[in-house]
């Protein structure tokens, strides 16, 4: 039977292991295993046809011992309490890994913005802020973009919060348009963070990125952006996939051509007859495999067949715990999601800092600071993984949870 991975449970299990290895008591895990606060809200929205529809929204704050909580707001039909719980815990880990003065937060609304008008999405966004306004703020909890949310939605949310607060509050939210206090480089930060992690992993395995053969699962925002950056750097993208099927070419695919042909949902394989399955994609001969789609893609069923030397998780939770062990035992270097995708929250932090000081940096300064943060984090986690003979995911969790756990202990909470 295929391994089904519950994101909350698997996160809790690794967190427990990490806290034990760091020498913390059981009471620390009891505090950390769930968010300190979860708010569930109901948001009435006047629809274009005159009817009123009530939406359900959430905001989870995992732990604020270090500082304000931080994390995105997603608009998606599958949003539920379990998802925002797991994602808020991951945000605590991401913030700890890159040493930011934040705890983890996450929010979401159960809706499908693809089937709503701009006016309906705006009214929903503003309604969400009104519902959570007592609970968030520049020194309490700072939202950001996530799945199906963008800089325009962040702008509406900032405007609504500023009206409630009677004070212009750009620091309330990140991922804003540049003219409203956004940061240079924020839109590309997550993908650039993944590329920096790939470069660091290649150094550890003596792979030259210009000659590397790379397979990318997923051709949405993250996957297509990574494919473009890596092919521009000279790498051969030998396989890509979308939700339907996959394409492969041992000599390297023409990424610019595929980008030109893909639709807004990242679909491109429907234009080709000679396709392979997602299962076959994972078995292709390559140096680097990048899962950039959905969770639970690398399992105990296919982990033995993966030929890559390096696996970099650009998606959330693509590898199950048993598959992580199999890859580690086989000597594959796995760069876990909480490290690989920490570029977004790092530049969100830079945006908040720039809002607070009222002085804004160039894109070059932002990217230099991002590279400094991520290369140090990668090096620290890799050294921990080597010295303690543990897998990279456990090393990342130990690195990520340590700061919050120490803050909790100093405050006397556990």
LINTA-V911224 format. One line per field, one symbol per residue. phi: phi as a letter, one per 20 degrees, with the letter a starting at -180 (. if undefined). psi: psi as a letter, one per 20 degrees, with the letter a starting at -180 (. if undefined). burial: + if it has 16 or more other C-alpha atoms within 10 Angstrom, else -. A space follows every 10 residues. Layout:
phi->???
psi->???
burial->???
This chain:
phi->.ffedeffff ffffffgfff fenefgfffg fefbffbcdd cdcfcfefen fdddddccbd cfadfergeb rfcddbfefb ffffffffff fgfgfffeme ecdebacacf acffddfgff fffffffffg fdgfdcqgdd adfafbflcb ffffffffff ffffflafcf ffbdnefgfd nfdgnffdff ffffffffff ffffdldeff dfdcdceoce gfffffgfff ffeofeeeac bcfebcdbbg eofeffffff efefemebff eceedcefff gfeffbecdc fcddfledcf fcffefefec ddeeeemfdf gffgfffffe nfedefgfef defffffffg ffffffemcd efffffffff fgffffffff fffffffelc ffffffffff egffffffff fneb
psi->pqppoohggh ggghgggghg hijqrhhghh hiiqqhqppp qpopporhji rpppqprqpp ogpkhhaqqp rrpqoqhjpr hgghgghhgh hggghhgjlq lqaqrqrqpo rniijqrggg hghgghhggh hjhiirrhjg porrqbpkqa hghhgggggg ghggikpomh ihqrkrqhik jrqqihhjgg ghgggghggg hhghjlpohh iqppppopkb ggghgggggh hhiiqooiqr qahgaqqqoh ipqnhhghhh iqaijjphhi iqhmrrrhgh gijqorhppn okdrrlhori hihhipiqhp ponirplipr ghhggggghi jpopoqghgh kihghghggh ggghghijpq rrhggghghg ggghhggggg gggggghilr rhghgggggh igggghgggh ikh.
burial->----+-++-- ++-+++-++- ---+---++- +++++--+-+ +-+-+-+--- ----++++++ ++++++++++ ++++++--++ +-++++++++ ++++++++++ ++++++++++ +-+------- ++++++++++ ++---+++-+ ++++++--++ +-++++++++ +-------++ +++++++--+ ++++++++++ ++++++++-+ ++----+-+- -+++++++++ -+++++++-+ +---++++++ +++-++++-- -++-+--++- -+---++++- ----++-+-+ ++++++++++ +++-++++++ --+--+++++ ++++++++++ ++++++++-- -+++++++++ ++++++++++ ++-++----+ -----++--+ +-+++-++-- ++-++----- ++++++++++ ++++++++-- ---+
